């Protein structure tokens, strides 16, 4: 699925990639700018959507910002109610939910792919955060089984010595080729 060319800046084709579900290699964020040379853009990840965002799934299956308790008519009149609601609010964040079962994370990633017009997923195999990397290969398999093109790349969000920019760019080159995207060397 691609976005309408009219909705994209002239240098983008509308192809989108999601960097999976974990933190990016912070010292090498330019890898996501490199995608622009192929007319692609990174739209973010489950990590960025779920770190502070709290979502709820509506009856039609869409994700929307979670309804505030007082908008549901819930009154907060005592400490116990406030603490219960606060705990529920924070434990309901997508970032925490998928720690318990990789299939939950896979389904969340598939939702993002479908509803955000993602053409392929780039999964950062982040050695710097074992928690968010837990189940990541199951996520890759689940996405691939549903027909989503997936690329993995290795790195560490906190240790730049564990990221090979040249190797990762070569993997991106191959991945973009599988998406039938050619590098625009004028933009390089």
PADO-684798 format. One record per residue (C-alpha): residue in three letters; x, y, z. Coordinates in steps of 0.2 Angstrom, whole numbers, always signed. Layout:
+-----+-------+-------+-------+
| res |     u |     v |     w |
+-----+-------+-------+-------+
| ala |     X |     Y |     Z |
...
+-----+-------+-------+-------+
This chain:
+-----+-------+-------+-------+
| res |     u |     v |     w |
+-----+-------+-------+-------+
| unk |    +0 |    +0 |    +0 |
| unk |    +7 |   +17 |    -4 |
| unk |    +1 |   +34 |    -1 |
| unk |    -6 |   +45 |   -14 |
| unk |    +8 |   +54 |   -23 |
| unk |    -1 |   +71 |   -22 |
| unk |    -1 |   +69 |    -3 |
| unk |   +18 |   +66 |    -2 |
| unk |   +32 |   +79 |    -5 |
| unk |   +39 |   +78 |   -23 |
| unk |   +55 |   +68 |   -18 |
| unk |   +44 |   +54 |   -10 |
| unk |   +35 |   +41 |   -19 |
| unk |   +24 |   +37 |    -4 |
| unk |   +33 |   +21 |    +0 |
| unk |   +34 |   +19 |   +19 |
| unk |   +45 |    +8 |   +30 |
| unk |   +42 |    +5 |   +49 |
| unk |   +58 |    +2 |   +59 |
| unk |   +49 |   -12 |   +69 |
| unk |   +46 |   -10 |   +87 |
| unk |   +61 |    -6 |   +97 |
| unk |   +72 |    +9 |   +99 |
| unk |   +82 |   +15 |   +84 |
| unk |  +101 |   +16 |   +84 |
| unk |  +102 |   +33 |   +91 |
| unk |  +119 |   +37 |   +85 |
| unk |  +114 |   +32 |   +67 |
| unk |   +97 |   +40 |   +64 |
| unk |  +104 |   +45 |   +47 |
| unk |  +100 |   +27 |   +42 |
| unk |   +82 |   +33 |   +41 |
| unk |   +86 |   +48 |   +31 |
| unk |   +95 |   +36 |   +19 |
| unk |   +78 |   +29 |   +14 |
| unk |   +73 |   +45 |    +6 |
| unk |   +86 |   +42 |    -8 |
| unk |   +74 |   +28 |   -13 |
| unk |   +59 |   +39 |   -11 |
| unk |   +54 |   +30 |    +5 |
| unk |   +51 |   +37 |   +23 |
| unk |   +51 |   +29 |   +40 |
| unk |   +35 |   +32 |   +49 |
| unk |   +40 |   +27 |   +66 |
| unk |   +38 |   +12 |   +76 |
| unk |   +27 |    +3 |   +89 |
| unk |   +40 |   +10 |  +101 |
| unk |   +37 |   +28 |   +96 |
| unk |   +18 |   +26 |   +96 |
| unk |   +17 |   +16 |  +112 |
| unk |   +31 |   +24 |  +123 |
| unk |   +19 |   +37 |  +130 |
| unk |    +3 |   +35 |  +120 |
| unk |   -11 |   +25 |  +127 |
| unk |   -23 |   +18 |  +114 |
| unk |   -39 |    +8 |  +114 |
| unk |   -46 |    -2 |  +101 |
| unk |   -63 |    +3 |   +96 |
| unk |   -78 |    -8 |   +90 |
| unk |   -73 |    -5 |   +72 |
| unk |   -55 |   -11 |   +75 |
| unk |   -47 |    +6 |   +74 |
| unk |   -35 |   +13 |   +87 |
| unk |   -39 |   +29 |   +95 |
| unk |   -32 |   +38 |  +110 |
| unk |   -39 |   +30 |  +125 |
| unk |   -54 |   +38 |  +133 |
| unk |   -51 |   +48 |  +149 |
| unk |   -59 |   +40 |  +164 |
| unk |   -70 |   +56 |  +168 |
| unk |   -76 |   +56 |  +150 |
| unk |   -83 |   +38 |  +154 |
| unk |   -92 |   +45 |  +169 |
| unk |   -79 |   +38 |  +182 |
| unk |   -77 |   +49 |  +197 |
| unk |   -60 |   +49 |  +206 |
| unk |   -65 |   +53 |  +224 |
| unk |   -51 |   +43 |  +233 |
| unk |   -33 |   +38 |  +233 |
| unk |   -37 |   +19 |  +229 |
| unk |   -48 |   +24 |  +214 |
| unk |   -34 |   +36 |  +208 |
| unk |   -20 |   +23 |  +210 |
| unk |   -30 |    +9 |  +202 |
| unk |   -34 |   +20 |  +187 |
| unk |   -16 |   +26 |  +186 |
| unk |   -10 |    +8 |  +186 |
| unk |   -22 |    +2 |  +173 |
| unk |   -18 |   +17 |  +162 |
| unk |    +0 |   +14 |  +162 |
| unk |    -1 |    -5 |  +160 |
| unk |   -12 |    -3 |  +145 |
| unk |    +1 |    +6 |  +135 |
| unk |    +5 |    -4 |  +119 |
| unk |   +23 |    -4 |  +125 |
| unk |   +20 |   -15 |  +140 |
| unk |    +6 |   -26 |  +133 |
| unk |   +17 |   -35 |  +120 |
| unk |   +30 |   -40 |  +133 |
| unk |   +19 |   -55 |  +138 |
| unk |   +16 |   -63 |  +121 |
| unk |   +25 |   -60 |  +104 |
| unk |    +9 |   -63 |   +95 |
| unk |    +2 |   -47 |  +103 |
| unk |   +16 |   -37 |   +96 |
| unk |   +15 |   -45 |   +79 |
| unk |    -4 |   -40 |   +78 |
| unk |    +0 |   -22 |   +83 |
| unk |   +14 |   -21 |   +70 |
| unk |    +2 |   -28 |   +57 |
| unk |   -11 |   -15 |   +62 |
| unk |    +2 |    -2 |   +59 |
| unk |    +7 |    -9 |   +42 |
| unk |   -12 |   -10 |   +36 |
| unk |   -18 |    +7 |   +43 |
| unk |    -3 |   +18 |   +40 |
| unk |    +1 |   +12 |   +22 |
| unk |   +17 |    +3 |   +26 |
| unk |   +26 |    -6 |   +12 |
| unk |   +39 |   -15 |   +22 |
| unk |   +46 |   -16 |   +40 |
| unk |   +63 |   -14 |   +45 |
| unk |   +67 |   -23 |   +62 |
| unk |   +81 |   -17 |   +72 |
| unk |   +88 |   -32 |   +82 |
| unk |   +93 |   -21 |   +96 |
| unk |  +106 |   -28 |  +108 |
| unk |  +104 |   -13 |  +119 |
| unk |   +86 |   -17 |  +125 |
| unk |   +83 |   -36 |  +129 |
| unk |   +65 |   -32 |  +134 |
| unk |   +59 |   -24 |  +118 |
| unk |   +69 |   -36 |  +108 |
| unk |   +61 |   -51 |  +116 |
| unk |   +51 |   -61 |  +103 |
| unk |   +58 |   -50 |   +89 |
| unk |   +61 |   -65 |   +77 |
| unk |   +44 |   -72 |   +80 |
| unk |   +37 |   -54 |   +75 |
| unk |   +48 |   -56 |   +59 |
| unk |   +40 |   -73 |   +55 |
| unk |   +23 |   -67 |   +59 |
| unk |   +24 |   -52 |   +48 |
| unk |   +32 |   -62 |   +34 |
| unk |   +19 |   -75 |   +35 |
| unk |    +6 |   -62 |   +32 |
| unk |   +14 |   -56 |   +17 |
| unk |   +23 |   -41 |   +24 |
| unk |   +41 |   -38 |   +17 |
| unk |   +53 |   -38 |   +32 |
| unk |   +71 |   -33 |   +34 |
| unk |   +82 |   -35 |   +50 |
| unk |   +97 |   -26 |   +54 |
| unk |  +108 |   -27 |   +70 |
| unk |  +114 |   -14 |   +82 |
| unk |  +113 |    -7 |   +99 |
| unk |  +103 |    +9 |  +104 |
| unk |  +116 |   +14 |  +117 |
| unk |  +133 |    +8 |  +110 |
| unk |  +138 |   +15 |   +93 |
| unk |  +152 |    +2 |   +92 |
| unk |  +139 |   -11 |   +88 |
| unk |  +132 |    -3 |   +73 |
| unk |  +139 |    -6 |   +56 |
| unk |  +133 |    +9 |   +45 |
| unk |  +140 |    +2 |   +28 |
| unk |  +133 |   -16 |   +31 |
| unk |  +116 |    -9 |   +36 |
| unk |  +115 |    +3 |   +21 |
| unk |  +119 |   -13 |   +10 |
| unk |  +104 |   -22 |   +18 |
| unk |   +93 |    -7 |   +15 |
| unk |   +99 |    -7 |    -3 |
| unk |   +94 |   -25 |    -5 |
| unk |   +77 |   -22 |    +4 |
| unk |   +72 |    -7 |    -6 |
| unk |   +76 |   -18 |   -22 |
| unk |   +64 |   -31 |   -16 |
| unk |   +51 |   -16 |   -14 |
| unk |   +55 |   -11 |   -32 |
| unk |   +62 |    +5 |   -27 |
| unk |   +78 |   +12 |   -35 |
| unk |   +90 |   +24 |   -27 |
| unk |   +89 |   +42 |   -34 |
| unk |  +108 |   +46 |   -34 |
| unk |  +103 |   +64 |   -37 |
| unk |   +96 |   +65 |   -20 |
| unk |  +111 |   +56 |   -13 |
+-----+-------+-------+-------+
